[in-house]
């Protein structure tokens, strides 16, 4: 069973076609990278899958469910998580508080406002687990605005995993990072359990070739190539369009 099936997906903005008849089949546990030049339609495609945008045409299926008309929160409850190009955090709260809020949002505990959250042992256990998994335990009490950019990106991925999604959309996870930060976050992503299917937009080709099982290449909103990293690297269309004909 596919984790995600996109069929004939199109999105128009007036007379501009940002995504044109894109079809993707992403298997359970697969790590699929979406690459392409600036303006290729990558983020628009992500926003369609996440529910932030509605398609002009086409369908989106998550496992056996047609989610084409589902709102973002409905998709999240089914098990779809995502990050954004820019961090989406509470800068004046601590790392621990950010994670706790994300975990609580996945339960009915958020409505029980008169009960101290520290009494929810399972919530605190999940917070501690995420702090450890993302090497942030030593920063638990640090306010987010004091973190490095790389640490903020680590935290954002931790928040996206708070609800234990089975499909995670990562939008430019290493954008703006130093080489050391890029190496660290790539290692963390590579270490995620295979129970989590990954769909990743990424500009750093070294990161793409490290993480991806398969790659889809977009150009002018259309898929022009798809395959393993080796197949995509050697595809003449990709060399011409994405790499400027070099090599």
C-alpha positions as CSV (number, residue, x, y, z in Angstrom):
1,X,0.0,0.0,0.0
2,X,1.3,3.5,-0.9
3,X,1.6,6.0,1.9
4,X,0.8,8.8,-0.6
5,X,-0.7,8.8,-4.1
6,X,-1.0,12.0,-6.0
7,X,-2.8,11.8,-9.3
8,X,-3.0,14.5,-12.0
9,X,-2.5,17.3,-9.4
10,X,-2.8,20.8,-10.9
11,X,-2.8,24.2,-9.2
12,X,-3.5,27.4,-11.1
13,X,-3.0,31.0,-9.8
14,X,-5.0,33.0,-12.3
15,X,-3.3,32.3,-15.7
16,X,-0.2,30.9,-14.0
17,X,0.0,27.1,-13.7
18,X,2.3,26.4,-10.7
19,X,1.8,22.6,-10.7
20,X,0.7,20.8,-13.8
21,X,-0.7,17.2,-13.7
22,X,1.8,15.9,-11.2
23,X,1.5,12.2,-10.2
24,X,3.5,10.6,-7.4
25,X,3.3,7.2,-5.7
26,X,5.3,7.2,-2.5
27,X,5.5,3.8,-0.8
28,X,5.2,3.2,3.0
29,X,8.6,3.8,4.6
30,X,10.1,5.4,1.5
31,X,12.2,8.5,1.6
32,X,11.3,10.6,-1.5
33,X,13.1,13.9,-2.3
34,X,11.5,16.6,-4.5
35,X,14.1,18.7,-6.3
36,X,14.1,21.3,-9.0
37,X,15.1,24.9,-9.8
38,X,13.6,27.9,-8.0
39,X,10.0,28.4,-9.1
40,X,9.6,24.7,-10.2
41,X,6.5,24.3,-8.0
42,X,8.0,22.3,-5.1
43,X,6.5,24.3,-2.2
44,X,3.2,24.6,-4.0
45,X,3.1,20.8,-4.3
46,X,3.9,20.5,-0.6
47,X,1.1,23.0,0.3
48,X,-1.3,20.9,-1.8
49,X,-0.4,17.7,-0.1
50,X,-0.5,19.4,3.4
51,X,-3.9,21.0,2.7
52,X,-2.8,24.6,2.8
53,X,-3.9,24.9,-0.8
54,X,-6.7,23.3,-2.7
55,X,-5.9,21.7,-6.1
56,X,-7.5,23.1,-9.3
57,X,-7.5,19.5,-10.6
58,X,-6.4,16.0,-9.4
59,X,-6.6,13.9,-6.3
60,X,-4.5,13.2,-3.2
61,X,-4.8,9.9,-1.4
62,X,-3.2,9.1,2.0
63,X,-3.1,5.4,2.4
64,X,-6.6,4.3,1.5
65,X,-8.3,7.7,2.1
66,X,-9.0,10.4,-0.4
67,X,-7.9,13.5,1.4
68,X,-8.2,16.0,-1.5
69,X,-10.8,18.1,0.3
70,X,-9.5,17.7,3.8
71,X,-8.3,20.7,5.9
72,X,-4.8,20.7,7.3
73,X,-5.8,19.8,10.8
74,X,-7.8,16.8,9.4
75,X,-4.7,15.6,7.6
76,X,-2.6,16.1,10.7
77,X,-5.0,13.9,12.7
78,X,-4.7,11.2,10.1
79,X,-1.0,11.1,10.6
80,X,0.6,13.8,8.2
81,X,3.1,16.1,9.8
82,X,5.1,18.9,8.2
83,X,7.8,21.5,8.7
84,X,8.1,24.9,6.8
85,X,10.9,26.8,5.1
86,X,10.8,29.2,8.0
87,X,10.7,28.1,11.6
88,X,7.2,28.1,13.1
89,X,8.0,28.2,16.8
90,X,7.2,30.2,20.0
91,X,10.4,32.1,20.5
92,X,9.7,33.3,24.0
93,X,9.0,29.9,25.4
94,X,11.5,27.2,26.3
95,X,12.4,24.3,24.1
96,X,10.6,22.0,26.6
97,X,7.5,24.2,26.6
98,X,7.4,24.2,22.8
99,X,7.6,20.4,22.6
100,X,5.0,20.0,25.5
101,X,2.5,22.2,23.6
102,X,3.0,20.1,20.4
103,X,2.5,16.9,22.3
104,X,-0.6,18.2,24.1
105,X,-2.1,19.4,20.9
106,X,-2.3,15.7,19.8
107,X,-4.3,14.7,22.8
108,X,-7.6,15.8,24.5
109,X,-5.5,17.1,27.4
110,X,-5.3,20.6,25.9
111,X,-8.9,21.2,26.9
112,X,-8.3,20.3,30.6
113,X,-6.9,23.7,31.4
114,X,-7.3,23.4,35.2
115,X,-5.0,20.4,35.5
116,X,-1.2,21.1,35.6
117,X,0.4,19.5,32.5
118,X,3.1,18.0,34.7
119,X,0.5,15.5,36.0
120,X,0.3,13.9,32.6
121,X,3.1,11.4,32.9
122,X,2.7,10.1,29.4
123,X,3.0,13.6,27.9
124,X,6.1,14.3,29.9
125,X,7.6,10.9,28.9
126,X,7.0,11.9,25.2
127,X,8.6,15.3,25.8
128,X,11.7,13.7,27.3
129,X,11.9,11.2,24.4
130,X,11.9,13.9,21.8
131,X,14.4,16.0,23.7
132,X,16.7,13.0,23.7
133,X,16.1,11.9,20.1
134,X,16.9,15.4,18.8
135,X,19.9,16.1,21.1
136,X,18.1,19.0,22.8
137,X,17.9,17.7,26.4
138,X,20.7,20.1,27.4
139,X,18.7,23.0,26.0
140,X,15.4,22.0,27.5
141,X,15.0,25.2,29.6
142,X,16.5,27.5,27.0
143,X,14.1,30.0,25.3
144,X,13.9,29.3,21.6
145,X,15.1,32.7,20.6
146,X,18.4,31.9,22.2
147,X,19.0,28.8,20.1
148,X,21.1,28.7,17.0
149,X,19.3,28.5,13.7
150,X,20.3,24.8,13.3
151,X,18.9,24.0,16.8
152,X,15.6,25.7,15.9
153,X,15.3,23.5,12.8
154,X,16.0,20.5,15.0
155,X,13.3,21.6,17.3
156,X,10.8,22.1,14.5
157,X,11.3,18.6,13.3
158,X,10.8,17.4,16.8
159,X,7.5,19.3,17.0
160,X,6.4,17.8,13.7
161,X,7.0,14.3,15.1
162,X,5.2,15.0,18.4
163,X,2.0,13.3,17.2
164,X,3.9,10.3,15.8
165,X,3.0,11.0,12.1
166,X,3.4,8.2,9.6
167,X,4.0,10.7,6.7
168,X,6.4,13.7,7.4
169,X,6.8,16.5,4.9
170,X,10.1,18.3,5.3
171,X,10.4,21.6,3.5
172,X,14.0,22.6,3.0
173,X,15.2,21.2,6.3
174,X,18.8,22.4,5.8
175,X,18.1,25.8,4.3
176,X,20.4,28.5,5.8
177,X,22.5,26.1,7.8
178,X,26.2,26.0,8.2
179,X,28.0,22.9,6.9
180,X,28.2,21.5,10.5
181,X,24.5,22.2,11.1
182,X,23.6,20.6,7.8
183,X,25.6,17.5,8.7
184,X,24.0,17.2,12.1
185,X,20.4,17.6,10.8
186,X,21.0,15.2,8.0
187,X,22.2,12.6,10.4
188,X,19.1,13.1,12.6
189,X,16.7,12.8,9.6
190,X,18.6,9.7,8.4
191,X,18.1,8.2,11.8
192,X,14.3,8.5,11.8
193,X,12.5,5.2,12.0
194,X,11.4,3.7,8.7
195,X,7.8,3.6,10.0
196,X,7.9,7.3,9.1
197,X,7.5,7.9,5.3
198,X,9.4,11.1,4.3
199,X,8.7,13.6,1.5
200,X,11.5,16.1,1.4
201,X,12.1,19.3,-0.5
202,X,15.8,20.0,-0.5
203,X,18.2,22.2,-2.4
204,X,21.5,20.6,-1.1
205,X,22.2,17.8,-3.5
206,X,24.6,16.1,-1.1
207,X,21.8,15.9,1.4
208,X,19.4,14.6,-1.2
209,X,21.7,11.8,-2.3
210,X,22.4,10.9,1.3
211,X,18.7,10.7,2.3
212,X,16.6,9.8,-0.7
213,X,15.5,6.3,-1.9
214,X,13.9,7.9,-4.9
215,X,13.9,11.5,-6.3
216,X,11.3,13.3,-8.3
217,X,12.5,16.3,-10.3
218,X,10.1,19.2,-11.0
219,X,10.5,21.8,-13.7
220,X,7.9,24.4,-14.6
221,X,5.4,22.5,-12.3
222,X,5.8,19.2,-14.1
223,X,7.7,16.0,-13.2
224,X,10.5,15.7,-15.7
225,X,12.3,12.7,-14.1
226,X,11.9,10.2,-11.4
227,X,14.1,7.4,-10.1
228,X,16.9,6.4,-7.7
229,X,19.6,8.9,-7.0
230,X,21.9,7.3,-9.5
231,X,19.2,7.3,-12.2
232,X,18.3,10.9,-11.6
233,X,21.9,12.1,-11.5
234,X,22.6,10.5,-14.9
235,X,19.3,11.6,-16.5
236,X,20.1,13.9,-19.5
237,X,16.9,16.0,-18.8
238,X,18.0,16.6,-15.3
239,X,21.5,17.5,-16.3
240,X,20.2,20.0,-18.9
241,X,17.4,21.6,-16.8
242,X,18.5,21.3,-13.2
243,X,22.3,21.4,-13.5
244,X,22.5,23.8,-16.4
245,X,23.9,21.2,-18.8
246,X,27.1,20.8,-16.8
247,X,28.7,17.4,-16.7
